[in-house]
Amino acid sequence: MPRAPSTAHSEAPAHIRAVALKLFAERGIDGVTVRQIAEAAGQKNHAALTYYFGSKEALIRELIVDGARAIDERRNAALDGSVAAGGPRSVVEVMEILVETSVDPDPPPWGECYNRFIVGLQLSNRALFMDALAGRWNSGYQRCLDEVRRLMPEAPPDLLNQRLVFMGGAINGILAGRETELADRSRQHPMWSHAETLGRVARALASIIEG
């Protein structure tokens, strides 16, 4: 009868993913080697990453999809709740959903990393990012955009679409910047850690859209 895998062995892939995400967020995908990921994850065998994931690119693709899927699930759930309550009633409310669901509710001890990871990845290798998603895991985002269009029926479509593009770039950059600051444990970051900061981000994004 085959033995069940040890807890340490079964937890190894998840730990490698979390460590790799941190390193990619900090240094970019081109600034991190397979050996560095294995060493940072405490793997004595540097082939562990290949064993569990096949390749560095396969690991990157898995990280992209894991994060995008989690955000999309949170986003759709939040929208469902808002719709059930008769909303969203304002562009700000839609932006609050977008912002709050982009934040990891259960981050690792060293803090959130996904927004930094995808912003850096889109700058260095957007083709890989888009290919990994393959048009999936963005239904919640598209629903949010549809809600904005519903709430602003008088806005010229071309102008509104342009502002939505601006908003999409802004939200990624702002949240990536927030992650970077909060990852610095050498000092306090009251602007980013304040309880009202995410709400203020949502209102700033709404201002981009509403003009």
C-alpha positions in Angstrom: 0.0 0.0 0.0 1.6 3.4 -1.0 2.3 5.8 1.8 0.5 9.0 2.1 2.7 12.0 1.3 4.1 13.8 4.3 2.6 17.1 5.3 5.9 18.9 4.5 6.0 17.3 1.0 2.3 18.1 0.2 2.8 21.7 1.4 5.9 22.3 -0.7 4.3 23.3 -4.0 2.1 26.0 -2.2 5.2 27.3 -0.4 7.2 27.5 -3.6 4.4 29.4 -5.3 4.2 31.9 -2.4 7.9 32.4 -2.4 8.2 32.7 -6.1 5.4 35.3 -6.2 7.2 37.4 -3.6 10.5 37.2 -5.6 8.8 38.0 -8.9 7.0 40.9 -7.4 10.2 42.3 -6.0 12.6 41.6 -8.9 10.5 40.8 -12.0 10.4 37.5 -13.7 13.7 38.0 -15.5 15.5 38.9 -12.3 14.8 35.6 -10.5 16.3 32.2 -11.3 14.9 28.7 -10.6 17.8 28.1 -8.2 17.0 31.3 -6.3 13.4 30.3 -5.9 14.3 26.9 -4.6 16.8 28.3 -2.1 14.4 30.9 -0.9 11.7 28.2 -0.4 14.2 26.1 1.6 14.4 23.4 -1.0 17.7 21.5 -0.8 17.1 20.0 -4.2 17.2 22.8 -6.8 15.2 20.7 -9.2 12.1 20.9 -6.9 10.5 23.6 -9.0 10.9 21.6 -12.1 9.5 18.5 -10.3 6.4 20.3 -9.1 5.7 22.7 -11.9 7.6 21.6 -15.0 9.4 24.9 -15.7 9.7 28.5 -14.5 7.3 29.6 -17.2 4.7 27.0 -16.2 5.0 28.3 -12.6 4.5 31.9 -13.7 1.4 30.9 -15.7 0.1 29.1 -12.6 0.6 32.2 -10.5 -1.1 34.4 -13.0 -4.2 32.2 -13.2 -4.3 31.5 -9.4 -4.4 35.2 -8.6 -6.7 36.2 -11.4 -9.2 33.4 -10.5 -9.3 34.4 -6.9 -9.9 38.1 -7.7 -12.6 37.2 -10.2 -14.4 35.0 -7.7 -14.3 37.7 -5.0 -15.4 40.3 -7.5 -18.4 38.3 -8.8 -19.5 37.5 -5.3 -19.3 41.2 -4.3 -21.2 42.2 -7.4 -23.9 39.6 -6.7 -24.3 40.9 -3.2 -24.6 44.5 -4.4 -27.1 43.6 -7.1 -29.2 41.6 -4.6 -29.3 44.7 -2.4 -30.5 46.9 -5.3 -27.1 48.2 -6.4 -24.6 49.3 -7.4 -26.1 52.7 -7.0 -23.0 54.8 -7.9 -19.8 54.7 -9.8 -18.0 55.0 -6.5 -19.7 51.8 -5.3 -18.5 50.0 -8.4 -14.9 51.3 -7.8 -15.1 50.2 -4.2 -15.9 46.7 -5.4 -13.0 46.7 -7.9 -10.5 48.0 -5.3 -11.5 45.9 -2.4 -11.6 42.6 -4.4 -8.1 43.3 -5.7 -6.7 43.1 -2.2 -5.7 39.7 -0.9 -7.8 39.0 2.2 -5.4 36.4 3.5 -1.9 37.5 2.5 1.3 35.6 3.5 3.4 36.9 6.4 5.5 39.2 4.1 2.4 40.9 2.7 0.6 41.1 -0.6 2.5 40.6 -3.9 0.1 39.9 -6.7 -0.6 43.4 -8.0 3.2 44.2 -8.1 3.7 40.9 -9.9 1.2 41.5 -12.7 2.1 45.1 -13.2 5.8 44.2 -13.7 4.9 41.2 -15.8 2.7 43.3 -18.1 5.5 45.7 -18.6 8.1 43.1 -19.4 6.1 40.3 -21.0 2.5 41.3 -21.7 2.1 38.5 -24.3 2.8 35.8 -21.6 0.3 37.5 -19.2 -2.4 37.6 -21.8 -1.8 34.1 -23.1 -1.9 32.6 -19.6 -5.3 34.2 -19.0 -6.6 33.3 -22.4 -9.6 35.6 -22.0 -10.6 34.0 -18.7 -11.0 35.2 -15.1 -12.1 38.7 -16.0 -15.9 38.3 -16.0 -16.2 40.3 -12.7 -14.1 43.1 -14.1 -16.3 43.3 -17.3 -19.4 43.3 -15.1 -18.1 46.2 -13.2 -17.5 48.1 -16.5 -21.0 47.3 -17.6 -22.3 48.7 -14.3 -20.4 51.9 -14.9 -21.9 52.2 -18.4 -25.4 51.6 -17.0 -24.9 54.3 -14.4 -23.6 56.8 -17.0 -26.0 56.4 -20.0 -25.5 60.0 -21.2 -21.7 59.8 -21.4 -20.3 59.6 -25.0 -19.2 55.9 -25.4 -15.8 56.7 -26.8 -15.0 59.1 -24.0 -16.3 56.7 -21.4 -14.3 53.8 -22.8 -11.2 55.9 -22.8 -11.7 56.9 -19.1 -12.3 53.2 -18.3 -8.9 52.4 -19.8 -7.3 55.1 -17.8 -9.0 53.8 -14.7 -7.8 50.2 -15.4 -4.2 51.4 -15.6 -4.5 53.6 -12.5 -5.9 50.9 -10.3 -3.1 48.5 -11.1 -0.4 51.1 -10.5 -1.9 52.4 -7.3 -2.4 49.0 -5.7 1.1 47.9 -6.8 2.5 51.0 -5.2 0.6 50.3 -2.1 2.0 46.8 -1.9 5.5 48.1 -2.4 5.2 50.6 0.5 3.6 48.2 2.9 6.2 45.5 2.1 8.8 47.9 3.6 8.8 46.9 7.3 11.5 49.4 8.2 9.1 52.2 9.0 5.4 53.0 9.2 3.3 53.9 6.2 0.2 55.7 7.6 -1.0 56.9 4.3 -1.3 53.3 2.9 -2.2 51.5 6.1 -5.0 54.0 7.0 -8.4 52.3 7.3 -9.9 54.8 4.8 -7.2 54.5 2.1 -8.9 52.0 -0.1 -12.1 54.0 -0.1 -10.1 57.0 -1.1 -8.6 55.1 -3.9 -12.0 54.1 -5.1 -13.2 57.7 -5.0 -10.1 58.9 -7.0 -10.8 56.2 -9.6 -14.5 57.3 -9.8 -13.2 60.9 -10.4 -11.2 59.6 -13.4 -14.4 58.1 -14.9 -16.9 60.8 -14.0 -14.5 63.7 -15.1 
